[in-house]
Amino acid sequence: MTPIILFGGRPAQRDLWRAHLSDAAAARGLVMDLRMAPEDADPAEVDAIIYNPDGPVQDFTPYTRLRGALNMWAGVEKIVGNATLVAPLTRMVEPGLTLGMTDWVVAHVMRRHAGIDRHIALPKGHWPQDHPPLARARRVTILGMGELGTASALALAGLGFQVAGWSRRPKAVAGVESLSGADGLDAALARADMLVLLLPLTADTENLLDAAALARLPAGAEIFNPGRGALIDDGALLASLGAGHVGHATLDVFRIEPLPPAHPFWDAPGVTITPHIASVTRPDTAAGALVEQIMRLRDGAPLLHVVDRARGY
């Protein structure tokens, strides 16, 4: 049977995604009936929805034959609590998203490690030759060892950094120290000259980096957050920066986006802001991942990257 797939992305995305999904399906020999807007499909006949949390489909009740909601984002916090969705929900895992995040993490860790901010903004006549240490002298901790965290950890370890990864459950990654659980979190923070946040946002991780957690970091520690804004207690971070305990924070994600002009992060010393550009789902690379899921759905095989609703990711 030819699966009927509804594209639930924003209207402006439709033409680009149609082209890439069609090409990816043809390359794999998949025949599917792709509908690009909710009004083009009888909800009772839709087998799967390619879902954008900001798209037109929010009530899944009419989709009585639905066998999968294929999220276009890595994060699922905007849909995981949707009571109208009873079909399996999957996270987006695709090469472009992973490579983009790795690029951002490596670029900004190296930027701060090498002292680039300071060295490219010298006052006229200043010539401080304060060479940075070698990467092997710096300890980097990654909180969150999913696809994005693991790829970032491996890239940094390949550059020589002493890398540890923390996750809820132990995860063995060659060349990366594995830490897990509550005791492991304390150890992960205590060794973090540089701390990268790549956790999903759940009830357990919201405000994980609060005043007590920040106090466990070494003096002068640097924070990089391309994960989710609400992982950090904003007030606690500002206080720690003001007291000089946290040395710098590079932030790409925020509780409210765009970040309001009046937000104190804009004027806080020791804060670098990037406008949620660390990574993005790229149609040219993500279409293949979606086609793989649709083929599995067609063949009755288990879907990949299914979200555990109890855990929230």
Residue frames relative to the residue before (quaternion, step in Angstrom):
aa qw qx qy qz dx dy dz
M 1.0000 0.0000 0.0000 0.0000 0.00 0.00 0.00
T 0.4266 -0.6988 0.5147 0.2546 3.57 -0.95 0.87
P 0.3466 -0.7547 0.5078 0.2289 3.64 -0.56 1.06
I 0.3036 -0.7187 0.5990 0.1801 3.54 -1.12 0.79
I 0.0852 -0.8144 0.5734 -0.0270 3.54 -0.57 1.25
L 0.1906 -0.7736 0.5965 0.0964 3.56 -0.88 0.99
F 0.2904 -0.7258 0.5967 0.1810 3.56 -0.88 0.96
G 0.1235 -0.8316 0.5411 0.0204 3.56 -0.51 1.20
G 0.3864 0.7155 -0.4913 0.3120 3.56 1.10 0.64
R 0.6891 -0.4593 0.3494 0.4383 3.53 -1.32 0.01
P 0.6463 -0.5512 0.3546 0.3908 3.61 -1.09 0.62
A 0.6541 0.5323 -0.3247 0.4283 3.60 0.95 -0.80
Q 0.6603 0.5220 -0.3046 0.4459 3.60 1.20 -0.42
R 0.5121 0.7341 -0.3898 0.2165 3.56 1.16 -0.60
D 0.6904 0.4940 -0.3106 0.4276 3.60 0.73 -0.97
L 0.6689 0.5017 -0.3050 0.4559 3.58 0.90 -0.92
W 0.6951 0.4690 -0.2809 0.4668 3.57 0.88 -0.93
R 0.5983 0.5594 -0.3721 0.4366 3.61 1.00 -0.71
A 0.6681 0.5112 -0.3044 0.4469 3.57 0.88 -0.95
H 0.7204 0.4467 -0.2688 0.4574 3.59 0.79 -0.98
L 0.6406 0.5095 -0.3336 0.4678 3.60 1.00 -0.72
S 0.6424 0.5171 -0.3240 0.4636 3.59 0.98 -0.80
D 0.6597 0.5028 -0.3079 0.4661 3.60 0.94 -0.86
A 0.6738 0.4959 -0.2984 0.4593 3.58 0.93 -0.91
A 0.6411 0.5158 -0.3237 0.4671 3.59 1.03 -0.76
A 0.6511 0.5150 -0.3163 0.4591 3.58 0.95 -0.86
A 0.6477 0.5324 -0.3193 0.4417 3.58 1.00 -0.83
R 0.7365 0.3786 -0.2190 0.5160 3.59 1.12 -0.63
G 0.4911 -0.6750 0.4303 0.3435 3.61 1.21 -0.02
L 0.4215 0.7068 -0.4656 0.3256 3.58 1.17 0.52
V 0.1626 -0.7432 0.6417 0.0973 3.52 -0.97 0.94
M 0.1270 0.7817 -0.5977 0.1247 3.57 -0.64 1.13
D 0.3767 -0.6830 0.5787 0.2382 3.51 -1.29 0.47
L 0.0874 -0.8416 0.5330 -0.0050 3.55 -0.07 1.36
R 0.0885 -0.7795 0.6198 0.0214 3.58 -0.68 1.12
M 0.3145 -0.8210 0.4590 0.1275 3.56 -0.64 1.14
A 0.7814 0.1839 -0.1259 0.5829 3.63 1.24 -0.05
P 0.6180 -0.5806 0.3699 0.3796 3.61 -1.01 0.69
E 0.6624 0.5188 -0.3148 0.4392 3.59 1.00 -0.74
D 0.6312 0.5401 -0.3331 0.4460 3.60 1.25 -0.21
A 0.7469 0.3760 -0.1910 0.5140 3.58 1.25 -0.18
D 0.4063 -0.6302 0.5966 0.2861 3.53 -1.24 0.61
P 0.4474 -0.7272 0.4351 0.2859 3.63 -0.44 1.11
A 0.6561 0.5363 -0.3177 0.4254 3.58 1.03 -0.69
E 0.7016 0.4501 -0.2696 0.4822 3.62 1.27 -0.20
V 0.5253 0.6592 -0.4043 0.3552 3.61 1.25 -0.16
D 0.2959 -0.7742 0.5401 0.1463 3.56 -0.83 1.05
A 0.8023 -0.0202 0.0430 0.5951 3.60 1.02 -0.73
I 0.2186 -0.7480 0.6131 0.1294 3.52 -1.22 0.62
I 0.2772 -0.6855 0.6465 0.1879 3.54 -0.98 0.92
Y 0.1344 -0.8806 0.4543 -0.0099 3.51 -0.13 1.38
N 0.1024 -0.7440 0.6580 0.0551 3.53 -0.99 0.96
P 0.4699 -0.7021 0.4481 0.2923 3.64 -0.65 1.00
D 0.7135 0.3944 -0.2539 0.5204 3.59 1.19 -0.41
G 0.5116 0.6804 -0.3926 0.3480 3.57 1.28 0.17
P 0.7435 -0.4700 0.2791 0.3852 3.58 -1.34 -0.04
V 0.6791 0.4689 -0.3026 0.4768 3.62 1.15 -0.38
Q 0.0890 0.7946 -0.5938 0.0901 3.55 -0.61 1.17
D 0.7131 0.3395 -0.2182 0.5732 3.58 1.22 -0.52
F 0.1911 -0.8248 0.5277 0.0687 3.57 -0.45 1.24
T 0.3830 0.7711 -0.4551 0.2274 3.58 1.24 -0.13
P 0.6982 0.4798 -0.3125 0.4298 3.66 0.82 -0.81
Y 0.6464 0.5446 -0.3198 0.4282 3.59 1.17 -0.47
T 0.0578 -0.8795 0.4724 0.0012 3.52 0.59 1.25
R 0.7058 0.4241 -0.2701 0.4991 3.63 1.18 -0.39
L 0.3782 0.7735 -0.4576 0.2222 3.58 1.27 -0.04
R 0.1307 -0.8077 0.5736 0.0388 3.54 -0.89 1.03
G 0.8176 0.0064 -0.0280 0.5751 3.58 1.23 0.01
A 0.1620 -0.7250 0.6600 0.1116 3.53 -1.17 0.76
L 0.1599 -0.8185 0.5508 0.0317 3.55 -0.42 1.30
N 0.2583 -0.8105 0.5071 0.1387 3.54 -0.09 1.31
M 0.3950 -0.7317 0.5120 0.2155 3.57 -0.99 0.88
W 0.6930 0.4266 -0.2605 0.5195 3.59 1.26 -0.24
A 0.5561 -0.5685 0.4773 0.3739 3.54 -1.29 0.31
G 0.7050 0.4373 -0.2549 0.4968 3.59 1.03 -0.80
V 0.1671 -0.8077 0.5615 0.0660 3.58 -1.01 0.81
E 0.3657 0.7759 -0.4693 0.2098 3.60 1.22 0.12
K 0.6588 0.5224 -0.3182 0.4380 3.61 1.14 -0.51
I 0.7625 0.3465 -0.1903 0.5122 3.59 1.22 -0.27
V 0.5586 0.6645 -0.3966 0.2985 3.58 1.06 -0.65
G 0.7273 0.4101 -0.2493 0.4906 3.61 1.12 -0.53
N 0.4283 0.7091 -0.4624 0.3161 3.60 1.26 0.16
A 0.3183 -0.8009 0.4804 0.1626 3.58 -0.30 1.27
T 0.6172 0.5588 -0.3590 0.4217 3.60 1.18 -0.37
L 0.6479 0.4927 -0.3248 0.4816 3.60 1.24 -0.28
V 0.0209 -0.8140 0.5800 -0.0243 3.58 -0.50 1.18
A 0.5589 0.5839 -0.3932 0.4382 3.60 1.25 -0.24
P 0.6494 -0.4968 0.3813 0.4313 3.62 -1.20 0.31
L 0.2179 -0.7471 0.6209 0.0944 3.53 -1.16 0.84
T 0.1172 -0.8060 0.5770 0.0605 3.59 -0.86 0.91
R 0.4301 -0.6611 0.5543 0.2657 3.55 -1.26 0.57
M 0.4637 -0.6430 0.5242 0.3110 3.54 -1.22 0.48
V 0.0741 0.7347 -0.6704 0.0729 3.52 -0.85 1.08
E 0.2205 0.7755 -0.5560 0.2021 3.58 -0.45 1.19
P 0.6567 -0.5848 0.2989 0.3707 3.58 -1.03 0.78
G 0.6681 0.5176 -0.3265 0.4233 3.60 0.87 -0.85
L 0.6299 0.5332 -0.3258 0.4613 3.56 1.03 -0.79
T 0.6731 0.4935 -0.2871 0.4701 3.57 0.95 -0.91
L 0.6803 0.4844 -0.2984 0.4621 3.59 0.88 -0.92
G 0.6391 0.5323 -0.3305 0.4461 3.59 0.99 -0.79
M 0.6626 0.4916 -0.3104 0.4721 3.57 0.95 -0.84
T 0.6357 0.5244 -0.3306 0.4601 3.58 0.96 -0.82
D 0.6232 0.5374 -0.3378 0.4569 3.59 0.97 -0.81
W 0.6817 0.4913 -0.3003 0.4515 3.60 0.82 -0.99
V 0.6708 0.5059 -0.3073 0.4468 3.58 0.84 -0.97
V 0.6840 0.4753 -0.2965 0.4673 3.58 0.79 -0.98
A 0.6512 0.5337 -0.3272 0.4291 3.61 0.89 -0.89
H 0.7495 0.4112 -0.2387 0.4607 3.58 0.79 -0.96
V 0.5914 0.5199 -0.3753 0.4889 3.60 1.09 -0.52
M 0.6773 0.4744 -0.3014 0.4748 3.60 0.89 -0.84
R 0.5898 0.5774 -0.3601 0.4348 3.58 1.05 -0.73
R 0.7293 0.4049 -0.2401 0.4966 3.56 0.85 -0.95
H 0.6209 0.5498 -0.3453 0.4392 3.60 0.98 -0.76
A 0.7523 0.4073 -0.2142 0.4714 3.57 0.88 -0.95
G 0.4693 -0.7023 0.4319 0.3162 3.59 1.25 -0.03
I 0.2450 0.8208 -0.4938 0.1497 3.57 1.19 0.47
D 0.6075 0.5645 -0.3702 0.4187 3.62 0.92 -0.79
R 0.7074 0.4662 -0.2605 0.4630 3.55 0.91 -0.94
H 0.7254 0.4851 -0.2581 0.4146 3.54 0.85 -0.98
I 0.7074 0.4284 -0.2862 0.4839 3.62 1.11 -0.43
A 0.7157 0.3869 -0.2545 0.5227 3.59 1.24 0.07
L 0.2169 0.8079 -0.5210 0.1697 3.58 1.00 0.79
P 0.4555 -0.6263 0.5463 0.3191 3.59 -1.06 0.70
K 0.6287 -0.5533 0.3920 0.3807 3.54 -1.12 0.69
G 0.8039 0.2813 -0.2246 0.4735 3.54 -0.92 0.96
H 0.6058 0.5330 -0.3637 0.4655 3.61 1.24 -0.20
W 0.0089 -0.8104 0.5830 -0.0580 3.56 -0.96 0.93
P 0.1273 0.8324 -0.5307 0.0961 3.62 0.74 1.03
Q 0.1585 -0.8039 0.5690 0.0694 3.57 -0.57 1.13
D 0.1985 0.7829 -0.5518 0.2081 3.52 0.62 1.21
H 0.1991 -0.8274 0.5177 0.0878 3.52 0.09 1.34
P 0.4527 -0.6714 0.5029 0.3025 3.60 -0.97 0.79
P 0.5634 -0.5579 0.4603 0.3993 3.59 -1.21 0.31
L 0.5938 -0.5185 0.4496 0.4200 3.54 -1.27 0.11
A 0.6547 -0.5286 0.3630 0.4003 3.56 -1.17 0.56
R 0.6415 0.5609 -0.3355 0.4016 3.59 0.98 -0.76
A 0.6320 0.5251 -0.3365 0.4601 3.59 1.24 -0.25
R 0.6646 0.4968 -0.2991 0.4712 3.62 1.24 -0.25
R 0.2593 -0.7454 0.5971 0.1433 3.53 -1.09 0.83
V 0.0844 -0.7867 0.6115 0.0088 3.53 -0.74 1.13
T 0.1129 -0.7722 0.6218 0.0658 3.56 -1.00 0.87
I 0.1837 -0.7472 0.6312 0.0976 3.54 -1.02 0.92
L 0.1642 -0.7523 0.6280 0.1125 3.58 -0.79 0.98
G 0.7542 0.2684 -0.2472 0.5459 3.56 -0.47 1.25
M 0.0230 0.8324 -0.5488 0.0737 3.54 -0.27 1.28
G 0.2207 0.7354 -0.5908 0.2477 3.53 0.73 1.14
E 0.8104 -0.2325 0.1753 0.5084 3.58 -1.21 -0.47
L 0.7121 0.4621 -0.2657 0.4569 3.58 0.83 -1.00
G 0.6758 0.4984 -0.2952 0.4558 3.57 0.92 -0.90
T 0.6530 0.5159 -0.3143 0.4568 3.56 0.96 -0.85
A 0.6624 0.4977 -0.3147 0.4630 3.58 0.90 -0.87
S 0.6601 0.4993 -0.3091 0.4685 3.60 0.96 -0.82
A 0.6396 0.5303 -0.3229 0.4532 3.58 0.99 -0.84
L 0.6708 0.4965 -0.3028 0.4602 3.58 0.91 -0.88
A 0.6443 0.5209 -0.3293 0.4528 3.58 0.99 -0.79
L 0.6836 0.4736 -0.2904 0.4733 3.59 0.92 -0.87
A 0.6247 0.5201 -0.3406 0.4724 3.59 1.02 -0.73
G 0.6364 0.5403 -0.3232 0.4456 3.58 1.06 -0.72
L 0.6642 0.4768 -0.2937 0.4952 3.58 1.22 -0.48
G 0.6456 -0.5634 0.3076 0.4137 3.58 1.28 -0.02
F 0.4787 0.6667 -0.4549 0.3456 3.62 1.17 -0.12
Q 0.4385 -0.6292 0.5640 0.3062 3.54 -1.28 0.49
V 0.0240 -0.8521 0.5206 -0.0483 3.57 -0.11 1.30
A 0.0402 -0.7481 0.6619 0.0254 3.51 -1.13 0.85
G 0.1728 -0.7756 0.5991 0.0985 3.54 -1.12 0.69
W 0.1646 -0.7843 0.5920 0.0851 3.56 -0.92 0.92
S 0.0766 0.7647 -0.6370 0.0601 3.53 -1.08 0.83
R 0.6805 -0.4807 0.3493 0.4287 3.57 -1.26 0.29
R 0.7821 0.1777 -0.0769 0.5923 3.53 1.01 -0.91
P 0.6148 -0.5668 0.3773 0.3980 3.63 -1.05 0.62
K 0.0026 -0.7819 0.6231 -0.0201 3.55 -1.08 0.80
A 0.2550 -0.7901 0.5438 0.1228 3.55 -0.59 1.18
V 0.0606 0.7650 -0.6352 0.0870 3.56 -0.77 1.13
A 0.4788 -0.6996 0.4470 0.2855 3.58 -0.64 1.10
G 0.8298 0.2078 -0.1744 0.4876 3.56 -0.88 0.99
V 0.6947 0.4039 -0.2544 0.5381 3.58 1.32 0.03
E 0.4161 -0.6935 0.5282 0.2585 3.58 -0.85 0.97
S 0.2515 -0.7860 0.5510 0.1241 3.57 -0.83 1.00
L 0.0058 0.7719 -0.6343 0.0418 3.55 -0.88 1.05
S 0.0333 0.8109 -0.5817 0.0543 3.57 -1.03 0.72
G 0.7713 0.3714 -0.2696 0.4409 3.53 -1.35 0.31
A 0.7447 -0.4193 0.2827 0.4356 3.55 -1.33 0.05
D 0.6680 0.4816 -0.3086 0.4760 3.60 0.89 -0.85
G 0.6447 0.5307 -0.3141 0.4518 3.54 1.03 -0.79
L 0.6127 0.5496 -0.3534 0.4446 3.57 1.09 -0.67
D 0.6285 0.5278 -0.3371 0.4614 3.59 0.95 -0.80
A 0.6772 0.4817 -0.2877 0.4759 3.56 0.93 -0.91
A 0.6277 0.5481 -0.3308 0.4429 3.58 1.03 -0.79
L 0.6791 0.4748 -0.2862 0.4810 3.56 0.95 -0.86
A 0.6689 0.5374 -0.3109 0.4089 3.58 0.88 -0.93
R 0.7264 0.4151 -0.2385 0.4931 3.62 1.14 -0.57
A 0.5550 0.6785 -0.3607 0.3186 3.59 1.27 -0.20
D 0.1724 -0.7437 0.6413 0.0773 3.56 -0.28 1.25
M 0.7599 0.0793 -0.0394 0.6440 3.55 1.20 -0.70
L 0.1222 -0.8110 0.5721 0.0085 3.57 -0.78 1.09
V 0.1082 -0.7932 0.5989 0.0192 3.57 -0.73 1.14
L 0.2134 -0.7965 0.5579 0.0936 3.58 -0.75 1.08
L 0.1326 0.7873 -0.5880 0.1300 3.55 -0.59 1.20
L 0.3222 0.7491 -0.5022 0.2877 3.53 1.05 0.85
P 0.4927 -0.5908 0.5211 0.3696 3.58 -1.23 0.35
L 0.4475 -0.6616 0.5212 0.3007 3.58 -1.21 0.40
T 0.1329 0.7616 -0.6179 0.1435 3.54 -0.64 1.22
A 0.7043 -0.4186 0.3340 0.4661 3.56 -1.29 -0.02
D 0.6813 0.4940 -0.2887 0.4566 3.60 1.09 -0.68
T 0.7523 0.4019 -0.2292 0.4690 3.60 1.05 -0.60
E 0.4853 0.6537 -0.4553 0.3604 3.62 1.18 -0.23
N 0.8368 0.0518 -0.1025 0.5354 3.58 -0.85 1.05
L 0.2150 0.7930 -0.5415 0.1781 3.59 1.09 0.59
L 0.7217 0.3493 -0.2239 0.5542 3.56 1.03 -0.77
D 0.1137 0.7986 -0.5712 0.1517 3.54 0.28 1.35
A 0.7770 -0.3422 0.2225 0.4792 3.59 -1.26 -0.14
A 0.6609 0.5072 -0.3182 0.4525 3.58 0.95 -0.85
A 0.6674 0.4903 -0.3109 0.4664 3.60 0.93 -0.85
L 0.6397 0.5226 -0.3306 0.4566 3.59 0.96 -0.81
A 0.6422 0.5368 -0.3250 0.4402 3.58 1.02 -0.74
R 0.6323 0.5407 -0.3343 0.4428 3.60 1.17 -0.47
L 0.5547 0.6095 -0.3974 0.4036 3.59 1.20 -0.35
P 0.5599 -0.5684 0.4595 0.3903 3.60 -1.13 0.44
A 0.5915 -0.5595 0.4329 0.3869 3.58 -1.13 0.58
G 0.8009 0.2612 -0.2155 0.4940 3.54 -0.91 0.96
A 0.3710 0.7519 -0.4790 0.2601 3.61 1.25 0.07
E 0.2838 -0.7455 0.5824 0.1563 3.54 -1.19 0.65
I 0.2150 -0.7844 0.5761 0.0811 3.55 -1.01 0.91
F 0.0745 -0.7654 0.6388 0.0207 3.55 -1.09 0.84
N 0.0065 0.8290 -0.5580 0.0354 3.58 -0.57 1.10
P 0.0837 0.7712 -0.6253 0.0850 3.57 -0.32 1.30
G 0.4854 0.7019 -0.4029 0.3308 3.58 1.31 0.21
R 0.7079 -0.3213 0.2892 0.5586 3.54 0.09 -1.37
G 0.5618 -0.6536 0.3911 0.3228 3.57 -0.89 0.93
A 0.7142 0.4858 -0.2677 0.4268 3.56 0.92 -0.88
L 0.4258 0.6670 -0.4874 0.3691 3.60 1.21 0.24
I 0.7385 0.3725 -0.1829 0.5315 3.58 1.21 -0.62
D 0.3683 -0.6524 0.6133 0.2502 3.54 -1.16 0.72
D 0.3906 -0.7681 0.4531 0.2282 3.58 -0.26 1.28
G 0.6770 0.5045 -0.2991 0.4445 3.57 0.85 -0.95
A 0.6520 0.5101 -0.3148 0.4642 3.57 0.99 -0.82
L 0.6469 0.5102 -0.3275 0.4626 3.58 0.99 -0.78
L 0.6500 0.5127 -0.3231 0.4585 3.59 0.91 -0.85
A 0.6496 0.5140 -0.3143 0.4638 3.58 1.00 -0.83
S 0.6753 0.4909 -0.3016 0.4605 3.59 0.94 -0.85
L 0.6238 0.5163 -0.3319 0.4839 3.58 1.07 -0.70
G 0.6675 0.5148 -0.2979 0.4479 3.58 0.94 -0.90
A 0.6918 0.4622 -0.2679 0.4857 3.56 1.11 -0.72
G 0.5042 -0.6799 0.4046 0.3462 3.57 1.28 -0.17
H 0.4631 0.6760 -0.4671 0.3322 3.60 1.20 0.17
V 0.7086 0.2855 -0.2040 0.6122 3.57 0.90 -0.89
G 0.3820 -0.7712 0.4682 0.2005 3.56 -0.72 1.08
H 0.7881 -0.1155 0.1246 0.5916 3.58 1.02 -0.77
A 0.1047 -0.7711 0.6234 0.0757 3.56 -1.21 0.54
T 0.1319 -0.7502 0.6449 0.0624 3.55 -0.92 1.01
L 0.0420 -0.8439 0.5310 -0.0641 3.55 -0.38 1.29
D 0.1340 -0.8065 0.5741 0.0452 3.55 -0.85 1.03
V 0.7667 0.2772 -0.1355 0.5629 3.59 1.23 -0.43
F 0.1034 -0.8130 0.5724 -0.0247 3.54 -1.06 0.84
R 0.6375 -0.5372 0.3897 0.3913 3.55 -1.26 0.42
I 0.7646 0.1451 -0.0859 0.6220 3.57 1.07 -0.73
E 0.0168 0.8005 -0.5980 0.0372 3.56 -0.82 1.00
P 0.4402 -0.2128 -0.8629 0.1280 1.50 -1.84 1.71
L 0.5963 -0.5722 0.4229 0.3717 3.55 -1.15 0.62
P 0.4510 -0.7187 0.4482 0.2815 3.62 -0.59 1.10
P 0.5956 -0.6078 0.3897 0.3521 3.61 -1.00 0.78
A 0.6914 0.4808 -0.2861 0.4571 3.59 1.09 -0.62
H 0.4605 0.6942 -0.4616 0.3051 3.62 1.19 -0.11
P 0.5168 -0.6843 0.4149 0.3042 3.62 -0.84 0.92
F 0.5106 0.6390 -0.4419 0.3684 3.63 1.11 -0.30
W 0.6036 0.5957 -0.3684 0.3809 3.60 1.01 -0.73
D 0.7976 0.2981 -0.1366 0.5062 3.58 0.96 -0.86
A 0.4731 0.6894 -0.4434 0.3231 3.58 1.24 -0.06
P 0.4483 -0.6621 0.5156 0.3079 3.59 -0.94 0.77
G 0.8049 0.2926 -0.1987 0.4765 3.56 -1.03 0.71
V 0.6217 0.4998 -0.3707 0.4757 3.60 1.13 0.52
T 0.0972 -0.7457 0.6566 0.0576 3.54 -1.01 0.91
I 0.1666 -0.7946 0.5808 0.0603 3.57 -0.84 1.03
T 0.0162 -0.7360 0.6755 0.0418 3.53 -1.08 0.82
P 0.4845 -0.7493 0.3901 0.2272 3.62 -0.90 0.95
H 0.6906 -0.4927 0.2665 0.4575 3.56 0.64 1.24
I 0.4230 0.6981 -0.4603 0.3491 3.52 0.76 1.11
A 0.3131 0.7848 -0.4985 0.1938 3.61 1.24 0.19
S 0.7731 -0.1912 0.1129 0.5942 3.57 0.98 -0.74
V 0.1244 -0.7739 0.6189 0.0511 3.53 -1.32 0.29
T 0.5179 -0.5900 0.5045 0.3595 3.56 -1.23 0.43
R 0.1850 -0.8077 0.5565 0.0613 3.55 -0.64 1.15
P 0.4806 -0.7085 0.4251 0.2936 3.62 -0.58 1.08
D 0.6658 0.5321 -0.3273 0.4079 3.59 0.93 -0.82
T 0.7392 0.3538 -0.2266 0.5263 3.59 1.11 -0.56
A 0.6680 0.5211 -0.3065 0.4339 3.61 1.06 -0.70
A 0.5469 0.6283 -0.4105 0.3709 3.61 1.09 -0.54
G 0.6413 0.5299 -0.3261 0.4490 3.59 0.99 -0.77
A 0.6438 0.5152 -0.3217 0.4654 3.57 1.02 -0.80
L 0.6588 0.4993 -0.3061 0.4722 3.60 1.01 -0.78
V 0.6333 0.5223 -0.3311 0.4653 3.59 0.98 -0.77
E 0.6120 0.5406 -0.3445 0.4632 3.59 1.03 -0.74
Q 0.6597 0.4968 -0.3093 0.4714 3.60 0.93 -0.85
I 0.6641 0.5052 -0.3097 0.4559 3.59 0.93 -0.87
M 0.6348 0.5160 -0.3301 0.4710 3.59 1.02 -0.71
R 0.6332 0.5153 -0.3288 0.4748 3.57 1.03 -0.73
L 0.6367 0.5220 -0.3190 0.4694 3.55 0.99 -0.86
R 0.6506 0.5226 -0.3061 0.4582 3.59 0.95 -0.89
D 0.7556 0.4118 -0.1989 0.4690 3.55 0.95 -0.96
G 0.4942 -0.6712 0.4249 0.3531 3.60 1.25 -0.09
A 0.4451 0.6764 -0.4610 0.3632 3.59 1.24 0.42
P 0.6083 -0.5595 0.3959 0.4001 3.62 -1.14 0.47
L 0.4599 -0.6566 0.5230 0.2895 3.56 -1.06 0.76
L 0.4422 -0.6777 0.5221 0.2694 3.57 -1.21 0.54
H 0.8570 0.1865 -0.1131 0.4670 3.55 -1.30 0.48
V 0.1931 0.7954 -0.5436 0.1858 3.57 0.96 0.91
V 0.4379 -0.7126 0.4932 0.2391 3.56 -0.91 1.00
D 0.3267 -0.6897 0.6146 0.1994 3.52 -1.12 0.84
R 0.3428 -0.7824 0.4761 0.2092 3.59 -0.24 1.23
A 0.6254 0.5509 -0.3494 0.4281 3.61 1.04 -0.70
R 0.7135 0.4216 -0.2472 0.5020 3.59 1.02 -0.80
G 0.4385 -0.7199 0.4435 0.3047 3.59 1.14 -0.51
Y 0.7747 0.2112 -0.1611 0.5738 3.61 1.24 0.29
